[in-house]
Structures are given as C-alpha cells and as structure tokens.
Amino acid sequence: MMYEHFDNMVKGITEKLNHDPAGINARKKYVLELAKLGKRLYSKDETIAWCGVTAPFDLLSAMGVTSCFVEFVGAMLSSTQTAGFFFEEAEDSGFATDSCAYHRAVLGAVLKNAMPKPDFIIGTSSPCTAGLAVMENFAHQYKKDFFILNVPQNYTKEAIKFLAAQIKEMTLFVSAHTKKLLSMEKLGIALENFNQSSALLNDIYDLAKTNPSPVDNRLLRDFGTVISLMMGTLQGVAICQAFKDELKQRIETGQHIASKEKTRLMWIQNRIQYPFPMDTMLADLGAKIVVDELNNVTWKEMDPDNPFESIAKRMISIPFSMGTSERIRQMQNLAQDYQIDGAINPCHWGCRQGTGSRGLISKGMQDINVPVLNLEIDCVDSRNLAKGQIETRVEAFMEMLS
C-alpha cells in the first residue's frame, strides 16, 4: 500500500514538473525527492535504518544506508488522513491515547505490518525520550539490533568528544550489518554536499528575512527538520538551490510586496500535519509565517578531516538537543532577525518536551515584547481537533497583534 502511494506521488509530481520545464517549482521538487525517499524505504531492495530525528543522515547515506526518522511516516499518514486506522490499532494494543500521535501512528503501522522492516535501528536521545522508547519498541517488534546515540545537552569539549566517540562506534555497528567499511572518501563528499546545502540554507533564510518576506505560509513549512534527510546528497544541494532561486525570483518580480503582509509570525516547533486551513486563515488575516523555529542553521561548517567531531558539534547545536534556556535564546534571536510581531506555539498533545516548556517560552518571548499564542492541539491526530475553538483563538490573537 505505502509503496504504491509513494510511487503514485512520484509519477504525479514528475508529470506536473514536465508540464512546466522552465519553472523553478521548488516545493514540488522538494516533495518529489521525499516521495522518492519513501519509495526507497518501501522498495525492499535497500539497506534500511529507522532513526531518531537528530541522527546523522549524511553519514548513513555515505555508508549506503537509506534512513529516515519515524516521525516522517507519522506525519505522512496524518497528511493523507490514513492515520486513524493505525491510531486505533496502537490504542487497542495498550498504547496510551495521551502519548505522542506521531509515535502512535507508526506504532500502529508496525503492528499492522505497514512499515518497512529495517535492517537495524538507530535511536537518538534528542529531541525526546518518547521517540527513543518507540525506537526500542521497534527493535523488539522487528527483532533487530538497536544502537543509541546519547546526545548531550551542553556544548562543551567533553560533550563533543563523548558524542564523537559514539558516532565513530555507530559506524562500526553499521559496517557490521552492511558488511561494508566506511569510505572516508564518500564521507568527505557527503560532508561537502552538506556544507554546500548549509551555505544555501543561510542564503534562503536571509532572503526570508526581507520585509515584506518572499515566503508564504506554506513554502518553507517543516523545511528545516525534513531537509536534513537530504543534506549530504547532490539532490539536497539541488533542492536548496531551487528554494533560493524561487525566493530571489519572488523578490525580483515584486511578488513579496503583492502579498499584502501585515503581521509577521514565527511558528514554534511542529506544524499541523493533517488538512487544516491554518495557512489560508492566517493569509486572510494578513498574517504570514516568515520563519519556523527550526528553519535555522545553528552549526558550523563540516570539517572532512575531523568528520565525527564535526557531526557531533552539529547534532548538539540543534535547538532540540539543548536545554530550554538555550533554545529560547535562539528563538529570541530569530524573532529579532525576522522582525517578528508574534509567535504561535502549537502545544502538541503528548509532547512533554514541547508542551512542558510552553511557560518558559512564553516568558522568554515576552522579554523581547513578542506575544505567544499557545494552542492546545494535537498536530497529528485530527480526532482531537476543536476546529472552531482554534480558529476563534487565532483570530483573537491576530486582532490583538494588529
């Protein structure tokens, strides 16, 4: 079922792109590459690793492994409105209804044999321990070996050394399962691709800061999180170049001015994954999401001569890998750089890591005079949606900002 879904996506998007060969179509090209990744995950011809969100996907790619974080599948099931069946399976098997719906969706998919069987599993302690527990459950269900990367929450020499040693050990774990040694040449190429993509990301985010901004409420949705799956590849470089070109074109043609931007917003953490008219509603109110919290380059350039240390530094630098105070400091910097008027924080049900810090985030943003709307919402399970209530609160927040 899932292979056919991704295959149909690839065919449909390819056909649309062929009808507009001169167009930039950055978002379509981006979704096409994600659909191709989905096909590879479900093809049964690849070496597959299910991973935590902050796993080093560029390193795994260099080792010939097709990898993905499991929350990607949870989001995809939600966006296609097929998640309900898998929620029910997980809940009937004893998984709590107040646990994270990203994880409940994929747990149900595992129980229904709708997830591709991995060759091994790599968990990460960030962004959340719930994700790590899900990885452990997968390892038990599939009877597969499980490697854990314990990501420190402090950016110190000792922490970097500690994580770098784990990453090096992980390569031995992967080699034992693939029967192939890590090629330092291929890793160097992957890190160079990563550096090129990172430079383009900086350009993309700088363009997005333009006032009015050339982004719309959809263009860079969830981009910073998901693009990490491609950053070590030539396809990742091409996708980042396409987004840069599209934003430049929007500015050069004055499209950003025509958008009638009145209010500039930051979106904190997860977007709503199932069909919900949030983007349209905000646009109708003259509001534009100009930055997502994770649309940010927080790492330094990768050093091919010190690959494990470079990757460790990058992993620790991601906001979700750090303490709340550092995460808030980075939000404050983004808010000031993008000239934000207000922020929306969807307090995703079951997300202790995200919802638990809501008060501190609101206080930190208020310290720089940026109001925060905390929305009690399940970003994945639409069964819990109070649509009218959410719309009323968003409208009231926009009225207050204006």
NORWODA-V300800 format. One record per run of one state. SS is the DSSP state (hx for helix, st for strand, lp for the rest). FROM is the first residue (numbers start at 1). TO is the last residue. If there is no record, write none. Layout:
BEGIN
ss = (SS | SS)
from = (FROM | FROM)
to = (TO | TO)
END
This chain:
BEGIN
ss = (lp | hx | lp | hx | lp | st | lp | hx | lp | st | lp | hx | lp | hx | lp | hx | lp | st | lp | hx | lp | st | lp | hx | lp | hx | lp | hx | lp | hx | lp | hx | lp | st | lp | hx | lp | st | lp | hx | lp | hx | lp | hx | lp | st | lp | hx | lp | hx | lp | st | lp | hx | lp | hx | lp)
from = (1 | 2 | 19 | 26 | 42 | 48 | 52 | 57 | 63 | 66 | 70 | 71 | 80 | 83 | 93 | 101 | 112 | 120 | 125 | 129 | 143 | 146 | 150 | 157 | 179 | 184 | 209 | 223 | 230 | 234 | 253 | 255 | 259 | 263 | 269 | 278 | 285 | 287 | 293 | 304 | 318 | 319 | 322 | 324 | 338 | 342 | 349 | 352 | 356 | 358 | 367 | 371 | 378 | 382 | 385 | 387 | 402)
to = (1 | 18 | 25 | 41 | 47 | 51 | 56 | 62 | 65 | 69 | 70 | 79 | 82 | 92 | 100 | 111 | 119 | 124 | 128 | 142 | 145 | 149 | 156 | 178 | 183 | 208 | 222 | 229 | 233 | 252 | 254 | 258 | 262 | 268 | 277 | 284 | 286 | 292 | 303 | 317 | 318 | 321 | 323 | 337 | 341 | 348 | 351 | 355 | 357 | 366 | 370 | 377 | 381 | 384 | 386 | 401 | 402)
END
